[in-house]
Amino acid sequence: MEEKMENTCPHCSSCNKKVRDEKEYKDMMNRLSRIEGQVRGVKGMVENDAYCVDILTQVSAITSALNSFNKVLLANHIKTCVANDIREGKNEKVDELVVTLQKLMK
């Protein structure tokens, strides 16, 4: 099992690292492990010459899972990192958030 590295900063403003509570960390790792398993499953389907529509269906499920992961991570980022920096008068986090949202909405 992967071990969580502890960081000394409380949020991402000072060094671009984030200390996550144990529940958030475990949830993220569980989601990523499921997605990793889905990707391995699709690889196996391709290796076994599975029907294209079946592969596409599984890839769609992976895309959905990644989008869900992004939504949870983004919401947490806004509630913690962005909100904390705005309270501290560091409004450049808003600009960073706008750029990040533009990347996600390609």
Biopython code that builds the backbone (N, CA, C, O; Angstrom):
import numpy as np
from Bio.PDB.StructureBuilder import StructureBuilder

atoms = [
    (1, "MET", "N", (0.839, -1.184, 0.000)),
    (1, "MET", "CA", (0.000, 0.000, 0.000)),
    (1, "MET", "C", (0.882, 1.244, 0.000)),
    (1, "MET", "O", (1.900, 1.295, 0.690)),
    (2, "GLU", "N", (0.485, 2.235, -0.774)),
    (2, "GLU", "CA", (1.266, 3.454, -0.850)),
    (2, "GLU", "C", (1.136, 4.232, 0.441)),
    (2, "GLU", "O", (0.077, 4.252, 1.069)),
    (3, "GLU", "N", (2.240, 4.882, 0.834)),
    (3, "GLU", "CA", (2.232, 5.649, 2.062)),
    (3, "GLU", "C", (2.127, 7.124, 1.740)),
    (3, "GLU", "O", (2.779, 7.616, 0.819)),
    (4, "LYS", "N", (1.314, 7.821, 2.491)),
    (4, "LYS", "CA", (1.110, 9.258, 2.301)),
    (4, "LYS", "C", (2.302, 10.022, 2.851)),
    (4, "LYS", "O", (2.736, 9.782, 3.978)),
    (5, "MET", "N", (2.831, 10.944, 2.050)),
    (5, "MET", "CA", (3.928, 11.782, 2.510)),
    (5, "MET", "C", (3.356, 12.989, 3.232)),
    (5, "MET", "O", (2.437, 13.635, 2.729)),
    (6, "GLU", "N", (3.885, 13.296, 4.390)),
    (6, "GLU", "CA", (3.429, 14.453, 5.147)),
    (6, "GLU", "C", (4.180, 15.693, 4.684)),
    (6, "GLU", "O", (5.393, 15.645, 4.475)),
    (7, "ASN", "N", (3.480, 16.778, 4.526)),
    (7, "ASN", "CA", (4.068, 18.058, 4.183)),
    (7, "ASN", "C", (3.865, 18.994, 5.359)),
    (7, "ASN", "O", (2.933, 18.818, 6.143)),
    (8, "THR", "N", (4.727, 19.984, 5.485)),
    (8, "THR", "CA", (4.614, 20.879, 6.615)),
    (8, "THR", "C", (3.680, 22.042, 6.354)),
    (8, "THR", "O", (3.139, 22.604, 7.306)),
    (9, "CYS", "N", (3.468, 22.423, 5.115)),
    (9, "CYS", "CA", (2.599, 23.560, 4.844)),
    (9, "CYS", "C", (1.136, 23.139, 4.935)),
    (9, "CYS", "O", (0.808, 22.005, 4.585)),
    (10, "PRO", "N", (0.245, 24.025, 5.397)),
    (10, "PRO", "CA", (-1.151, 23.649, 5.585)),
    (10, "PRO", "C", (-1.940, 23.583, 4.280)),
    (10, "PRO", "O", (-2.946, 22.876, 4.211)),
    (11, "HIS", "N", (-1.520, 24.282, 3.276)),
    (11, "HIS", "CA", (-2.202, 24.234, 1.984)),
    (11, "HIS", "C", (-1.239, 24.636, 0.895)),
    (11, "HIS", "O", (-0.068, 24.886, 1.180)),
    (12, "CYS", "N", (-1.681, 24.707, -0.324)),
    (12, "CYS", "CA", (-0.786, 24.768, -1.463)),
    (12, "CYS", "C", (-0.218, 26.153, -1.773)),
    (12, "CYS", "O", (0.505, 26.280, -2.761)),
    (13, "SER", "N", (-0.494, 27.182, -1.004)),
    (13, "SER", "CA", (-0.029, 28.517, -1.379)),
    (13, "SER", "C", (1.472, 28.699, -1.229)),
    (13, "SER", "O", (2.077, 29.414, -2.028)),
    (14, "SER", "N", (2.085, 28.086, -0.247)),
    (14, "SER", "CA", (3.486, 28.378, -0.002)),
    (14, "SER", "C", (4.445, 27.513, -0.809)),
    (14, "SER", "O", (5.538, 27.970, -1.143)),
    (15, "CYS", "N", (4.072, 26.281, -1.132)),
    (15, "CYS", "CA", (5.021, 25.420, -1.852)),
    (15, "CYS", "C", (4.343, 24.559, -2.908)),
    (15, "CYS", "O", (4.967, 23.646, -3.448)),
    (16, "ASN", "N", (3.088, 24.829, -3.211)),
    (16, "ASN", "CA", (2.316, 24.046, -4.177)),
    (16, "ASN", "C", (2.190, 22.575, -3.803)),
    (16, "ASN", "O", (2.076, 21.720, -4.682)),
    (17, "LYS", "N", (2.209, 22.276, -2.516)),
    (17, "LYS", "CA", (1.906, 20.937, -2.023)),
    (17, "LYS", "C", (0.713, 21.055, -1.103)),
    (17, "LYS", "O", (0.446, 22.119, -0.543)),
    (18, "LYS", "N", (0.006, 19.970, -0.953)),
    (18, "LYS", "CA", (-1.229, 19.982, -0.176)),
    (18, "LYS", "C", (-1.193, 18.869, 0.854)),
    (18, "LYS", "O", (-0.905, 17.719, 0.520)),
    (19, "VAL", "N", (-1.479, 19.200, 2.088)),
    (19, "VAL", "CA", (-1.645, 18.189, 3.123)),
    (19, "VAL", "C", (-3.117, 17.811, 3.134)),
    (19, "VAL", "O", (-3.978, 18.645, 3.415)),
    (20, "ARG", "N", (-3.395, 16.572, 2.833)),
    (20, "ARG", "CA", (-4.780, 16.101, 2.796)),
    (20, "ARG", "C", (-5.072, 15.313, 4.055)),
    (20, "ARG", "O", (-4.206, 14.616, 4.582)),
    (21, "ASP", "N", (-6.308, 15.432, 4.536)),
    (21, "ASP", "CA", (-6.647, 14.599, 5.683)),
    (21, "ASP", "C", (-6.740, 13.149, 5.215)),
    (21, "ASP", "O", (-6.854, 12.876, 4.020)),
    (22, "GLU", "N", (-6.691, 12.240, 6.156)),
    (22, "GLU", "CA", (-6.602, 10.817, 5.838)),
    (22, "GLU", "C", (-7.795, 10.336, 5.011)),
    (22, "GLU", "O", (-7.623, 9.538, 4.089)),
    (23, "LYS", "N", (-8.999, 10.809, 5.328)),
    (23, "LYS", "CA", (-10.185, 10.383, 4.583)),
    (23, "LYS", "C", (-10.102, 10.824, 3.124)),
    (23, "LYS", "O", (-10.367, 10.036, 2.216)),
    (24, "GLU", "N", (-9.736, 12.080, 2.904)),
    (24, "GLU", "CA", (-9.607, 12.580, 1.531)),
    (24, "GLU", "C", (-8.556, 11.789, 0.770)),
    (24, "GLU", "O", (-8.771, 11.397, -0.376)),
    (25, "TYR", "N", (-7.424, 11.558, 1.410)),
    (25, "TYR", "CA", (-6.334, 10.813, 0.780)),
    (25, "TYR", "C", (-6.778, 9.401, 0.390)),
    (25, "TYR", "O", (-6.551, 8.963, -0.737)),
    (26, "LYS", "N", (-7.408, 8.696, 1.324)),
    (26, "LYS", "CA", (-7.856, 7.329, 1.052)),
    (26, "LYS", "C", (-8.888, 7.292, -0.067)),
    (26, "LYS", "O", (-8.841, 6.421, -0.935)),
    (27, "ASP", "N", (-9.825, 8.245, -0.044)),
    (27, "ASP", "CA", (-10.846, 8.306, -1.088)),
    (27, "ASP", "C", (-10.200, 8.503, -2.462)),
    (27, "ASP", "O", (-10.557, 7.823, -3.424)),
    (28, "MET", "N", (-9.256, 9.428, -2.545)),
    (28, "MET", "CA", (-8.588, 9.688, -3.822)),
    (28, "MET", "C", (-7.826, 8.454, -4.304)),
    (28, "MET", "O", (-7.895, 8.093, -5.479)),
    (29, "MET", "N", (-7.107, 7.816, -3.395)),
    (29, "MET", "CA", (-6.326, 6.642, -3.777)),
    (29, "MET", "C", (-7.238, 5.491, -4.203)),
    (29, "MET", "O", (-6.922, 4.773, -5.152)),
    (30, "ASN", "N", (-8.360, 5.309, -3.514)),
    (30, "ASN", "CA", (-9.310, 4.255, -3.897)),
    (30, "ASN", "C", (-9.876, 4.518, -5.289)),
    (30, "ASN", "O", (-9.962, 3.606, -6.112)),
    (31, "ARG", "N", (-10.261, 5.764, -5.549)),
    (31, "ARG", "CA", (-10.791, 6.106, -6.870)),
    (31, "ARG", "C", (-9.748, 5.837, -7.955)),
    (31, "ARG", "O", (-10.056, 5.255, -8.995)),
    (32, "LEU", "N", (-8.506, 6.270, -7.697)),
    (32, "LEU", "CA", (-7.447, 6.077, -8.688)),
    (32, "LEU", "C", (-7.134, 4.598, -8.890)),
    (32, "LEU", "O", (-6.838, 4.180, -10.009)),
    (33, "SER", "N", (-7.192, 3.814, -7.844)),
    (33, "SER", "CA", (-6.954, 2.371, -7.985)),
    (33, "SER", "C", (-8.034, 1.714, -8.839)),
    (33, "SER", "O", (-7.744, 0.848, -9.664)),
    (34, "ARG", "N", (-9.283, 2.133, -8.633)),
    (34, "ARG", "CA", (-10.369, 1.594, -9.470)),
    (34, "ARG", "C", (-10.172, 1.973, -10.930)),
    (34, "ARG", "O", (-10.356, 1.147, -11.824)),
    (35, "ILE", "N", (-9.798, 3.226, -11.166)),
    (35, "ILE", "CA", (-9.573, 3.688, -12.542)),
    (35, "ILE", "C", (-8.415, 2.913, -13.165)),
    (35, "ILE", "O", (-8.485, 2.497, -14.321)),
    (36, "GLU", "N", (-7.355, 2.726, -12.392)),
    (36, "GLU", "CA", (-6.199, 1.961, -12.876)),
    (36, "GLU", "C", (-6.625, 0.543, -13.267)),
    (36, "GLU", "O", (-6.190, 0.020, -14.294)),
    (37, "GLY", "N", (-7.471, -0.071, -12.448)),
    (37, "GLY", "CA", (-7.981, -1.405, -12.757)),
    (37, "GLY", "C", (-8.814, -1.411, -14.032)),
    (37, "GLY", "O", (-8.734, -2.343, -14.832)),
    (38, "GLN", "N", (-9.615, -0.366, -14.214)),
    (38, "GLN", "CA", (-10.419, -0.273, -15.438)),
    (38, "GLN", "C", (-9.512, -0.158, -16.668)),
    (38, "GLN", "O", (-9.775, -0.787, -17.693)),
    (39, "VAL", "N", (-8.458, 0.636, -16.567)),
    (39, "VAL", "CA", (-7.535, 0.800, -17.697)),
    (39, "VAL", "C", (-6.848, -0.532, -18.004)),
    (39, "VAL", "O", (-6.709, -0.904, -19.169)),
    (40, "ARG", "N", (-6.420, -1.247, -16.969)),
    (40, "ARG", "CA", (-5.810, -2.565, -17.194)),
    (40, "ARG", "C", (-6.815, -3.511, -17.859)),
    (40, "ARG", "O", (-6.451, -4.317, -18.714)),
    (41, "GLY", "N", (-8.088, -3.398, -17.450)),
    (41, "GLY", "CA", (-9.118, -4.231, -18.068)),
    (41, "GLY", "C", (-9.282, -3.936, -19.549)),
    (41, "GLY", "O", (-9.436, -4.857, -20.351)),
    (42, "VAL", "N", (-9.252, -2.662, -19.920)),
    (42, "VAL", "CA", (-9.357, -2.289, -21.339)),
    (42, "VAL", "C", (-8.137, -2.794, -22.101)),
    (42, "VAL", "O", (-8.266, -3.271, -23.229)),
    (43, "LYS", "N", (-6.975, -2.695, -21.507)),
    (43, "LYS", "CA", (-5.766, -3.215, -22.160)),
    (43, "LYS", "C", (-5.922, -4.708, -22.436)),
    (43, "LYS", "O", (-5.574, -5.192, -23.513)),
    (44, "GLY", "N", (-6.450, -5.428, -21.449)),
    (44, "GLY", "CA", (-6.695, -6.849, -21.640)),
    (44, "GLY", "C", (-7.709, -7.115, -22.744)),
    (44, "GLY", "O", (-7.565, -8.067, -23.511)),
    (45, "MET", "N", (-8.725, -6.278, -22.821)),
    (45, "MET", "CA", (-9.731, -6.435, -23.875)),
    (45, "MET", "C", (-9.104, -6.255, -25.253)),
    (45, "MET", "O", (-9.415, -6.996, -26.186)),
    (46, "VAL", "N", (-8.223, -5.268, -25.376)),
    (46, "VAL", "CA", (-7.550, -5.040, -26.667)),
    (46, "VAL", "C", (-6.645, -6.227, -26.987)),
    (46, "VAL", "O", (-6.625, -6.710, -28.120)),
    (47, "GLU", "N", (-5.901, -6.694, -25.991)),
    (47, "GLU", "CA", (-5.015, -7.844, -26.201)),
    (47, "GLU", "C", (-5.790, -9.086, -26.621)),
    (47, "GLU", "O", (-5.281, -9.925, -27.365)),
    (48, "ASN", "N", (-7.034, -9.198, -26.136)),
    (48, "ASN", "CA", (-7.855, -10.368, -26.450)),
    (48, "ASN", "C", (-8.812, -10.131, -27.608)),
    (48, "ASN", "O", (-9.753, -10.896, -27.817)),
    (49, "ASP", "N", (-8.562, -9.058, -28.362)),
    (49, "ASP", "CA", (-9.375, -8.746, -29.548)),
    (49, "ASP", "C", (-10.862, -8.646, -29.239)),
    (49, "ASP", "O", (-11.691, -9.177, -29.978)),
    (50, "ALA", "N", (-11.200, -7.971, -28.155)),
    (50, "ALA", "CA", (-12.606, -7.783, -27.779)),
    (50, "ALA", "C", (-13.306, -6.916, -28.822)),
    (50, "ALA", "O", (-12.668, -6.191, -29.585)),
    (51, "TYR", "N", (-14.599, -7.008, -28.834)),
    (51, "TYR", "CA", (-15.443, -6.251, -29.753)),
    (51, "TYR", "C", (-15.283, -4.754, -29.465)),
    (51, "TYR", "O", (-15.282, -4.328, -28.311)),
    (52, "CYS", "N", (-15.150, -3.969, -30.536)),
    (52, "CYS", "CA", (-14.885, -2.525, -30.427)),
    (52, "CYS", "C", (-15.886, -1.806, -29.528)),
    (52, "CYS", "O", (-15.491, -0.988, -28.697)),
    (53, "VAL", "N", (-17.162, -2.099, -29.682)),
    (53, "VAL", "CA", (-18.193, -1.413, -28.904)),
    (53, "VAL", "C", (-18.025, -1.706, -27.410)),
    (53, "VAL", "O", (-18.245, -0.831, -26.573)),
    (54, "ASP", "N", (-17.639, -2.924, -27.086)),
    (54, "ASP", "CA", (-17.402, -3.265, -25.683)),
    (54, "ASP", "C", (-16.229, -2.467, -25.116)),
    (54, "ASP", "O", (-16.284, -1.993, -23.981)),
    (55, "ILE", "N", (-15.177, -2.323, -25.906)),
    (55, "ILE", "CA", (-14.016, -1.533, -25.470)),
    (55, "ILE", "C", (-14.418, -0.072, -25.303)),
    (55, "ILE", "O", (-14.079, 0.555, -24.299)),
    (56, "LEU", "N", (-15.131, 0.466, -26.271)),
    (56, "LEU", "CA", (-15.571, 1.858, -26.198)),
    (56, "LEU", "C", (-16.445, 2.114, -24.975)),
    (56, "LEU", "O", (-16.349, 3.167, -24.344)),
    (57, "THR", "N", (-17.287, 1.158, -24.649)),
    (57, "THR", "CA", (-18.137, 1.286, -23.468)),
    (57, "THR", "C", (-17.291, 1.379, -22.200)),
    (57, "THR", "O", (-17.572, 2.186, -21.314)),
    (58, "GLN", "N", (-16.264, 0.555, -22.123)),
    (58, "GLN", "CA", (-15.382, 0.581, -20.946)),
    (58, "GLN", "C", (-14.554, 1.869, -20.894)),
    (58, "GLN", "O", (-14.326, 2.417, -19.815)),
    (59, "VAL", "N", (-14.107, 2.348, -22.052)),
    (59, "VAL", "CA", (-13.359, 3.608, -22.086)),
    (59, "VAL", "C", (-14.258, 4.758, -21.644)),
    (59, "VAL", "O", (-13.801, 5.672, -20.956)),
    (60, "SER", "N", (-15.509, 4.722, -22.027)),
    (60, "SER", "CA", (-16.464, 5.741, -21.589)),
    (60, "SER", "C", (-16.614, 5.717, -20.067)),
    (60, "SER", "O", (-16.705, 6.770, -19.436)),
    (61, "ALA", "N", (-16.640, 4.532, -19.484)),
    (61, "ALA", "CA", (-16.735, 4.411, -18.024)),
    (61, "ALA", "C", (-15.489, 4.988, -17.353)),
    (61, "ALA", "O", (-15.592, 5.611, -16.296)),
    (62, "ILE", "N", (-14.322, 4.790, -17.950)),
    (62, "ILE", "CA", (-13.077, 5.338, -17.418)),
    (62, "ILE", "C", (-13.116, 6.862, -17.485)),
    (62, "ILE", "O", (-12.733, 7.542, -16.532)),
    (63, "THR", "N", (-13.575, 7.388, -18.602)),
    (63, "THR", "CA", (-13.678, 8.844, -18.759)),
    (63, "THR", "C", (-14.600, 9.425, -17.694)),
    (63, "THR", "O", (-14.300, 10.461, -17.101)),
    (64, "SER", "N", (-15.711, 8.759, -17.459)),
    (64, "SER", "CA", (-16.660, 9.191, -16.418)),
    (64, "SER", "C", (-16.016, 9.169, -15.042)),
    (64, "SER", "O", (-16.196, 10.096, -14.252)),
    (65, "ALA", "N", (-15.272, 8.121, -14.755)),
    (65, "ALA", "CA", (-14.610, 8.001, -13.456)),
    (65, "ALA", "C", (-13.564, 9.093, -13.282)),
    (65, "ALA", "O", (-13.441, 9.657, -12.195)),
    (66, "LEU", "N", (-12.812, 9.399, -14.326)),
    (66, "LEU", "CA", (-11.819, 10.475, -14.257)),
    (66, "LEU", "C", (-12.494, 11.830, -14.071)),
    (66, "LEU", "O", (-12.009, 12.665, -13.308)),
    (67, "ASN", "N", (-13.600, 12.050, -14.758)),
    (67, "ASN", "CA", (-14.330, 13.309, -14.595)),
    (67, "ASN", "C", (-14.852, 13.451, -13.169)),
    (67, "ASN", "O", (-14.810, 14.538, -12.593)),
    (68, "SER", "N", (-15.336, 12.368, -12.611)),
    (68, "SER", "CA", (-15.817, 12.387, -11.232)),
    (68, "SER", "C", (-14.670, 12.693, -10.272)),
    (68, "SER", "O", (-14.833, 13.478, -9.338)),
    (69, "PHE", "N", (-13.526, 12.084, -10.498)),
    (69, "PHE", "CA", (-12.339, 12.350, -9.677)),
    (69, "PHE", "C", (-11.981, 13.834, -9.750)),
    (69, "PHE", "O", (-11.717, 14.465, -8.727)),
    (70, "ASN", "N", (-11.973, 14.386, -10.965)),
    (70, "ASN", "CA", (-11.658, 15.810, -11.142)),
    (70, "ASN", "C", (-12.637, 16.708, -10.398)),
    (70, "ASN", "O", (-12.228, 17.691, -9.781)),
    (71, "LYS", "N", (-13.923, 16.379, -10.450)),
    (71, "LYS", "CA", (-14.935, 17.204, -9.775)),
    (71, "LYS", "C", (-14.699, 17.241, -8.274)),
    (71, "LYS", "O", (-14.777, 18.305, -7.660)),
    (72, "VAL", "N", (-14.411, 16.089, -7.677)),
    (72, "VAL", "CA", (-14.171, 16.020, -6.238)),
    (72, "VAL", "C", (-12.902, 16.794, -5.884)),
    (72, "VAL", "O", (-12.890, 17.571, -4.929)),
    (73, "LEU", "N", (-11.845, 16.583, -6.649)),
    (73, "LEU", "CA", (-10.578, 17.260, -6.382)),
    (73, "LEU", "C", (-10.711, 18.770, -6.559)),
    (73, "LEU", "O", (-10.201, 19.538, -5.743)),
    (74, "LEU", "N", (-11.389, 19.195, -7.613)),
    (74, "LEU", "CA", (-11.580, 20.619, -7.871)),
    (74, "LEU", "C", (-12.403, 21.278, -6.757)),
    (74, "LEU", "O", (-12.060, 22.365, -6.292)),
    (75, "ALA", "N", (-13.472, 20.629, -6.338)),
    (75, "ALA", "CA", (-14.305, 21.186, -5.260)),
    (75, "ALA", "C", (-13.489, 21.345, -3.981)),
    (75, "ALA", "O", (-13.580, 22.364, -3.297)),
    (76, "ASN", "N", (-12.701, 20.337, -3.671)),
    (76, "ASN", "CA", (-11.879, 20.409, -2.469)),
    (76, "ASN", "C", (-10.831, 21.515, -2.602)),
    (76, "ASN", "O", (-10.567, 22.237, -1.640)),
    (77, "HIS", "N", (-10.241, 21.649, -3.772)),
    (77, "HIS", "CA", (-9.237, 22.695, -4.016)),
    (77, "HIS", "C", (-9.846, 24.083, -3.800)),
    (77, "HIS", "O", (-9.232, 24.947, -3.173)),
    (78, "ILE", "N", (-11.045, 24.284, -4.318)),
    (78, "ILE", "CA", (-11.712, 25.588, -4.176)),
    (78, "ILE", "C", (-12.029, 25.852, -2.704)),
    (78, "ILE", "O", (-11.798, 26.954, -2.206)),
    (79, "LYS", "N", (-12.560, 24.837, -2.004)),
    (79, "LYS", "CA", (-12.957, 25.013, -0.610)),
    (79, "LYS", "C", (-11.771, 25.227, 0.335)),
    (79, "LYS", "O", (-11.917, 25.844, 1.390)),
    (80, "THR", "N", (-10.610, 24.720, -0.046)),
    (80, "THR", "CA", (-9.454, 24.831, 0.857)),
    (80, "THR", "C", (-8.422, 25.812, 0.310)),
    (80, "THR", "O", (-8.332, 26.942, 0.789)),
    (81, "CYS", "N", (-7.664, 25.407, -0.659)),
    (81, "CYS", "CA", (-6.537, 26.204, -1.161)),
    (81, "CYS", "C", (-6.970, 27.583, -1.647)),
    (81, "CYS", "O", (-6.415, 28.597, -1.223)),
    (82, "VAL", "N", (-7.955, 27.620, -2.529)),
    (82, "VAL", "CA", (-8.387, 28.897, -3.108)),
    (82, "VAL", "C", (-9.007, 29.784, -2.033)),
    (82, "VAL", "O", (-8.657, 30.958, -1.917)),
    (83, "ALA", "N", (-9.924, 29.227, -1.249)),
    (83, "ALA", "CA", (-10.587, 30.021, -0.206)),
    (83, "ALA", "C", (-9.579, 30.546, 0.819)),
    (83, "ALA", "O", (-9.660, 31.705, 1.226)),
    (84, "ASN", "N", (-8.646, 29.718, 1.234)),
    (84, "ASN", "CA", (-7.633, 30.156, 2.209)),
    (84, "ASN", "C", (-6.789, 31.297, 1.652)),
    (84, "ASN", "O", (-6.534, 32.282, 2.345)),
    (85, "ASP", "N", (-6.360, 31.163, 0.408)),
    (85, "ASP", "CA", (-5.524, 32.207, -0.181)),
    (85, "ASP", "C", (-6.300, 33.511, -0.376)),
    (85, "ASP", "O", (-5.740, 34.591, -0.189)),
    (86, "ILE", "N", (-7.556, 33.428, -0.742)),
    (86, "ILE", "CA", (-8.375, 34.640, -0.883)),
    (86, "ILE", "C", (-8.516, 35.318, 0.481)),
    (86, "ILE", "O", (-8.396, 36.540, 0.581)),
    (87, "ARG", "N", (-8.767, 34.538, 1.523)),
    (87, "ARG", "CA", (-8.859, 35.111, 2.876)),
    (87, "ARG", "C", (-7.558, 35.796, 3.277)),
    (87, "ARG", "O", (-7.575, 36.777, 4.021)),
    (88, "GLU", "N", (-6.435, 35.286, 2.790)),
    (88, "GLU", "CA", (-5.132, 35.870, 3.111)),
    (88, "GLU", "C", (-4.753, 36.998, 2.149)),
    (88, "GLU", "O", (-3.652, 37.542, 2.230)),
    (89, "GLY", "N", (-5.662, 37.348, 1.241)),
    (89, "GLY", "CA", (-5.402, 38.432, 0.300)),
    (89, "GLY", "C", (-4.580, 38.030, -0.908)),
    (89, "GLY", "O", (-4.089, 38.895, -1.634)),
    (90, "LYS", "N", (-4.422, 36.749, -1.134)),
    (90, "LYS", "CA", (-3.639, 36.237, -2.275)),
    (90, "LYS", "C", (-4.601, 35.889, -3.412)),
    (90, "LYS", "O", (-4.916, 34.720, -3.637)),
    (91, "ASN", "N", (-5.055, 36.902, -4.112)),
    (91, "ASN", "CA", (-6.080, 36.715, -5.137)),
    (91, "ASN", "C", (-5.568, 36.085, -6.420)),
    (91, "ASN", "O", (-6.367, 35.785, -7.307)),
    (92, "GLU", "N", (-4.262, 35.874, -6.550)),
    (92, "GLU", "CA", (-3.738, 35.228, -7.759)),
    (92, "GLU", "C", (-4.221, 33.781, -7.883)),
    (92, "GLU", "O", (-4.175, 33.202, -8.968)),
    (93, "LYS", "N", (-4.683, 33.197, -6.773)),
    (93, "LYS", "CA", (-5.245, 31.841, -6.839)),
    (93, "LYS", "C", (-6.493, 31.806, -7.716)),
    (93, "LYS", "O", (-6.786, 30.780, -8.329)),
    (94, "VAL", "N", (-7.223, 32.905, -7.782)),
    (94, "VAL", "CA", (-8.410, 32.967, -8.636)),
    (94, "VAL", "C", (-7.995, 32.872, -10.095)),
    (94, "VAL", "O", (-8.620, 32.158, -10.879)),
    (95, "ASP", "N", (-6.931, 33.598, -10.461)),
    (95, "ASP", "CA", (-6.425, 33.522, -11.834)),
    (95, "ASP", "C", (-5.959, 32.106, -12.162)),
    (95, "ASP", "O", (-6.222, 31.594, -13.251)),
    (96, "GLU", "N", (-5.267, 31.479, -11.214)),
    (96, "GLU", "CA", (-4.814, 30.104, -11.413)),
    (96, "GLU", "C", (-6.006, 29.168, -11.598)),
    (96, "GLU", "O", (-5.969, 28.263, -12.432)),
    (97, "LEU", "N", (-7.063, 29.389, -10.816)),
    (97, "LEU", "CA", (-8.271, 28.573, -10.919)),
    (97, "LEU", "C", (-8.918, 28.735, -12.284)),
    (97, "LEU", "O", (-9.359, 27.753, -12.882)),
    (98, "VAL", "N", (-8.980, 29.968, -12.785)),
    (98, "VAL", "CA", (-9.577, 30.220, -14.103)),
    (98, "VAL", "C", (-8.801, 29.464, -15.176)),
    (98, "VAL", "O", (-9.405, 28.827, -16.039)),
    (99, "VAL", "N", (-7.476, 29.526, -15.134)),
    (99, "VAL", "CA", (-6.652, 28.816, -16.116)),
    (99, "VAL", "C", (-6.874, 27.310, -16.009)),
    (99, "VAL", "O", (-6.967, 26.618, -17.023)),
    (100, "THR", "N", (-6.958, 26.809, -14.785)),
    (100, "THR", "CA", (-7.198, 25.375, -14.576)),
    (100, "THR", "C", (-8.551, 24.965, -15.142)),
    (100, "THR", "O", (-8.654, 23.931, -15.802)),
    (101, "LEU", "N", (-9.578, 25.751, -14.896)),
    (101, "LEU", "CA", (-10.912, 25.434, -15.436)),
    (101, "LEU", "C", (-10.906, 25.451, -16.953)),
    (101, "LEU", "O", (-11.560, 24.617, -17.580)),
    (102, "GLN", "N", (-10.180, 26.387, -17.556)),
    (102, "GLN", "CA", (-10.091, 26.432, -19.013)),
    (102, "GLN", "C", (-9.439, 25.173, -19.553)),
    (102, "GLN", "O", (-9.864, 24.651, -20.583)),
    (103, "LYS", "N", (-8.411, 24.676, -18.872)),
    (103, "LYS", "CA", (-7.749, 23.431, -19.295)),
    (103, "LYS", "C", (-8.700, 22.242, -19.183)),
    (103, "LYS", "O", (-8.732, 21.374, -20.055)),
    (104, "LEU", "N", (-9.471, 22.215, -18.101)),
    (104, "LEU", "CA", (-10.377, 21.087, -17.886)),
    (104, "LEU", "C", (-11.536, 21.070, -18.868)),
    (104, "LEU", "O", (-12.117, 20.017, -19.132)),
    (105, "MET", "N", (-11.875, 22.237, -19.411)),
    (105, "MET", "CA", (-13.043, 22.331, -20.289)),
    (105, "MET", "C", (-12.686, 22.285, -21.770)),
    (105, "MET", "O", (-13.494, 22.681, -22.610)),
    (106, "LYS", "N", (-11.513, 21.816, -22.096)),
    (106, "LYS", "CA", (-11.116, 21.705, -23.519)),
    (106, "LYS", "C", (-12.023, 20.761, -24.246)),
    (106, "LYS", "O", (-11.851, 20.538, -25.444)),
]
sb = StructureBuilder()
sb.init_structure("model")
sb.init_model(0)
sb.init_chain("A")
sb.init_seg("    ")
for serial, (resi, resn, name, xyz) in enumerate(atoms, 1):
    if name == "N":
        sb.init_residue(resn, " ", resi, " ")
    sb.init_atom(name, np.array(xyz, "f"), 0.0, 1.0, " ", f" {name:<3s}", serial, name[0])
structure = sb.get_structure()
